[in-house]
Structures are given as C-alpha cells and as structure tokens.
Amino acid sequence: MEDEITGVAGGLERSADEYRCWIGEAIKRRDPRAVAHFPLSARLDQVVEEICALLGERAESVRAADREGAPAPSGGRVEGRTSESPSHPYPRFYKDGDCLLKVGWGEKTRATYRQRVPWASVDAVIDLLERHLKMPIPVRAMKPLHVGEQDQPGYHVDVAMEWFRTRKWAVSHGHRGYTVVPEIRAECQRAKEELRDAADSYEDSETA
C-alpha cells in the first residue's frame, strides 16, 4: 500500500512541475488565464507536501532513488579501481579542457566513474536558472537541454546541478525545484579557473 501511495505522490509531483511550467509559459505569452491558476498550483503543491510528509523518510528514499538512477549514470564510464569504501568524499570535480569532469562513486559497483560535460552545457544550465532566480525550476523541466540547435544528454544537467549544489550556489525548494544565487555566473567563472586539472583526478582516485 505504501509503495502505491509513493507512486501516486511521485505522479502528482511530476504533474505539479508540468503545471507550474505551463503557468510560466502562459505568463510569458501574457495569457490572462495564468493568474487564475496560481492558487490552484499552490494547493496542488500543498497536497504533494502533505502526502510526502505522511510517507516520511520512505518517500524521500524513493524520490532519491528515482533521481540518482543507476550507480554509473548515463554518459559515465566505470573505472577499474574498486574499494570497500572511499576514504575521501565524492563527487569530485575537475577541469578537462573544454569540459567539466565529475568523478563519482558507484555504491553498487564499488568503483569510481567519470562524466564529462562541456562548459557550453554548464553555461546553458546557468541561462535557464537565471530566468528563475525567484521562481524555482525542477531539474526535469531543464531537460532536454538545448545548446545551439542540438539537444544534450540529460546527465549534462544532472552533473552541472550537482556541481552547483556542492558550491552552495543552488538552493533546493523541495519538489518545486531550485533557485540559484544571483551571482552564479561570476562565481562559476572564478571556480572554473580554480578547478584542478583532470590529470589530478587519477592520482586522487588511487589514494582514495
């Protein structure tokens, strides 16, 4: 029964996100009907929050599993090195030419994996977030990520957001999504210059 309710809550959460996105698009089109939908959206958010509160930690664990997916995410490469547990925290981030490199830890594979995301994709995520400095945007609403005329893999958004969270630039608003600090673009540029080179990631993996 609890699993069924959790599934319903997840469906409602996705519907609330889609509803909020529709309202946002309606506002951009200056659709006068958008205003009437604000209280309905708030009520839907409240229903989802109350269900999640009743489910407690069980609901959060299910949502976390849904967000994280497989231990070696799409676009990731599992390393050969394995260990009982890492002695240093993951994920770790490095600069790799024109890419942001994430080195993560797979709990099931007991090995590190790597994901590379072009800085152009990171900038595209910032573009989206800067349009929602006051209104949260859920991660799923950022996908597919458009860079130029091409759609980028979903993990580009996931890696960028994980980096932003570790740097304390992204603020979580629960199921409603994220907002970011207004100076995120300048902060990102500074952090990019300070990131260690990808070559260091191999040495770190060996000593973890």
NUROVEX-936483 format. One line per 10 residues: number of its first residue (from 1); their letters; for each residue z, y, x of C-alpha. Coordinates in nm, 4 decimals, padded with zeros to 6 digits. Layout:
% NUROVEX-936483
NUM> A> Z:Y:X; ...
END
This chain:
% NUROVEX-936483
1> MEDEITGVAG> 00.0000:00.0000:00.0000; 00.0930:00.2420:00.2787; -00.2358:00.1779:00.4585; -00.4261:00.2555:00.1375; -00.2383:00.5841:00.0893; -00.3019:00.6753:00.4529; -00.6724:00.6156:00.3953; -00.6653:00.8377:00.0879; -00.4836:01.1097:00.2835; -00.7479:01.0913:00.5568
11> GLERSADEYR> -01.0232:01.1229:00.2959; -00.8514:01.4234:00.1392; -00.8087:01.5786:00.4814; -01.1795:01.5451:00.5559; -01.2644:01.6837:00.2113; -01.0329:01.9808:00.2691; -01.2056:02.0522:00.6008; -01.5502:02.0344:00.4399; -01.4332:02.2532:00.1523; -01.2996:02.5124:00.3937
21> CWIGEAIKRR> -01.6258:02.5093:00.5882; -01.8187:02.5645:00.2637; -01.5965:02.8630:00.1810; -01.6584:03.0034:00.5281; -02.0341:02.9700:00.4867; -02.0132:03.1266:00.1391; -01.8276:03.4237:00.2860; -02.0995:03.4673:00.5493; -02.3576:03.4716:00.2680; -02.1376:03.7214:00.0806
31> DPRAVAHFPL> -02.1232:03.4848:-00.2139; -01.8804:03.6447:-00.4655; -01.7638:03.2993:-00.5778; -01.5969:03.2373:-00.2406; -01.2892:03.4462:-00.3254; -01.2051:03.2287:-00.6255; -01.1919:02.9211:-00.4033; -00.9214:03.0459:-00.1643; -00.6230:02.9448:-00.3848; -00.7825:02.6055:-00.4569
41> SARLDQVVEE> -00.8278:02.5424:-00.0851; -00.4637:02.6330:-00.0213; -00.3480:02.3947:-00.2943; -00.5580:02.1132:-00.1505; -00.4066:02.1771:00.1928; -00.0598:02.1593:00.0408; -00.1336:01.8249:-00.1271; -00.2550:01.6759:00.2015; 00.0506:01.8085:00.3877; 00.2898:01.6641:00.1267
51> ICALLGERAE> 00.1232:01.3205:00.1438; 00.1345:01.3246:00.5240; 00.4997:01.4288:00.5144; 00.5799:01.1313:00.2890; 00.3984:00.8952:00.5236; 00.5682:01.0494:00.8268; 00.5024:00.9020:01.1692; 00.2835:00.6258:01.0259; 00.0276:00.8798:00.9034; 00.0322:01.0674:01.2326
61> SVRAADREGA> -00.0249:00.7497:01.4324; -00.3219:00.6575:01.2132; -00.4728:01.0046:01.2448; -00.4184:00.9979:01.6226; -00.5901:00.6613:01.6499; -00.8807:00.7927:01.4438; -00.9130:01.0946:01.6736; -00.8869:00.9059:02.0009; -01.1053:00.6050:01.9172; -01.1806:00.3566:02.1939
71> PAPSGGRVEG> -00.9954:00.3794:02.5263; -01.3191:00.4535:02.7109; -01.4783:00.7167:02.4822; -01.8467:00.7707:02.4251; -02.0042:00.9121:02.7344; -01.7264:00.7793:02.9570; -01.7547:00.5403:03.2490; -01.4722:00.2961:03.3186; -01.3609:00.2872:03.6808; -01.2994:-00.0360:03.8700
81> RTSESPSHPY> -00.9449:00.0554:03.9674; -00.6672:-00.0752:03.7420; -00.2908:-00.0390:03.7374; 00.0118:-00.1257:03.5290; 00.0666:00.2413:03.4570; -00.0386:00.5671:03.6236; 00.2273:00.7487:03.8247; 00.0641:01.0861:03.7585; -00.0291:01.2285:03.4171; -00.3754:01.2066:03.2679
91> PRFYKDGDCL> -00.6153:01.3537:03.1773; -00.7091:01.5455:03.4902; -00.9907:01.7970:03.5109; -01.2230:01.8916:03.7964; -01.5438:02.0864:03.8509; -01.8520:01.8809:03.9260; -02.1447:02.1119:03.9887; -02.2596:02.2451:03.6528; -02.0169:02.0158:03.4676; -01.6516:01.9907:03.3743
101> LKVGWGEKTR> -01.5249:01.6476:03.4807; -01.2458:01.4753:03.2912; -01.0711:01.1741:03.4424; -00.8791:00.9915:03.1711; -00.6660:00.6800:03.1476; -00.7507:00.3910:02.9141; -00.4325:00.2250:02.7873; -00.6160:-00.0914:02.6838; -00.8405:-00.1224:02.9893; -00.5600:-00.0082:03.2275
111> ATYRQRVPWA> -00.8240:00.1829:03.4191; -00.9459:00.5365:03.4662; -01.2675:00.6598:03.3079; -01.4808:00.9689:03.3629; -01.6600:01.2053:03.1292; -01.8836:01.4912:03.2395; -01.9537:01.7854:03.0117; -02.1989:02.0626:03.1077; -02.0425:02.4077:03.1265; -02.3091:02.5166:02.8764
121> SVDAVIDLLE> -02.1434:02.2878:02.6207; -01.7987:02.4242:02.7062; -01.9333:02.7769:02.6504; -02.0847:02.6689:02.3172; -01.7453:02.5409:02.2003; -01.5896:02.8738:02.3002; -01.8581:03.0531:02.0977; -01.7544:02.8549:01.7899; -01.3835:02.9112:01.8446; -01.4237:03.2848:01.8999
131> RHLKMPIPVR> -01.5639:03.3093:01.5473; -01.2409:03.1541:01.4174; -00.9720:03.3494:01.6002; -00.7799:03.3954:01.2738; -00.9074:03.1043:01.0630; -00.8532:02.7543:01.2085; -01.1548:02.5314:01.2562; -01.1231:02.1497:01.2654; -01.2786:01.9656:01.5577; -01.5061:01.7636:01.3297
141> AMKPLHVGEQ> -01.6571:02.0885:01.1983; -01.7756:02.1699:01.5522; -01.9959:01.8610:01.5590; -02.2797:01.8258:01.6206; -02.2554:02.0890:01.8922; -02.5723:02.2955:01.9278; -02.6756:02.4132:02.2747; -03.0119:02.5818:02.2608; -03.2292:02.3636:02.0402; -03.0502:02.0377:02.1197
151> DQPGYHVDVA> -02.7517:01.8623:01.9621; -02.4955:01.7481:02.2170; -02.2777:01.4320:02.2020; -01.9516:01.4629:02.0139; -01.7432:01.3897:02.3203; -01.8531:01.7261:02.4667; -01.6405:01.8948:02.2009; -01.3518:01.6494:02.2461; -01.3336:01.6976:02.6242; -01.3606:02.0770:02.6016
161> MEWFRTRKWA> -01.0844:02.0916:02.3392; -00.8621:01.8617:02.5436; -00.9015:02.0921:02.8423; -00.8232:02.3956:02.6277; -00.5090:02.2258:02.4945; -00.3837:02.1367:02.8425; -00.4329:02.5012:02.9451; -00.2459:02.6220:02.6335; -00.5498:02.8183:02.5126; -00.5888:02.6230:02.1868
171> VSHGHRGYTV> -00.3262:02.6385:01.9132; -00.3034:02.3488:01.6689; -00.2609:02.4163:01.2964; -00.2279:02.0518:01.1992; -00.5058:01.9096:00.9854; -00.6528:02.2584:00.9415; -00.7754:02.2609:01.2994; -00.7411:02.5002:01.5916; -00.7462:02.8656:01.6805; -00.7601:02.9945:02.0379
181> VPEIRAECQR> -00.6203:03.2836:02.2363; -00.8486:03.5901:02.2185; -00.8950:03.5963:02.5970; -01.0116:03.2338:02.6194; -01.3500:03.3175:02.7750; -01.1981:03.5152:03.0617; -00.9248:03.2530:03.1073; -01.1866:02.9785:03.1181; -01.3854:03.1595:03.3850; -01.0759:03.2050:03.6018
191> AKEELRDAAD> -00.9691:02.8435:03.5589; -01.3202:02.7237:03.6351; -01.3057:02.8963:03.9731; -00.9646:02.7431:04.0460; -01.0505:02.3843:03.9485; -01.0514:02.1318:04.2289; -01.3808:01.9720:04.3300; -01.4873:01.6395:04.1807; -01.4604:01.4748:04.5231; -01.0835:01.5141:04.4992
201> SYEDSETA> -01.0781:01.3052:04.1813; -01.1469:00.9853:04.3749; -00.8579:01.0478:04.6113; -00.6281:01.1240:04.3177; -00.7299:00.8026:04.1414; -00.6455:00.5982:04.4495; -00.2954:00.7460:04.4730; -00.2132:00.7434:04.1010
END
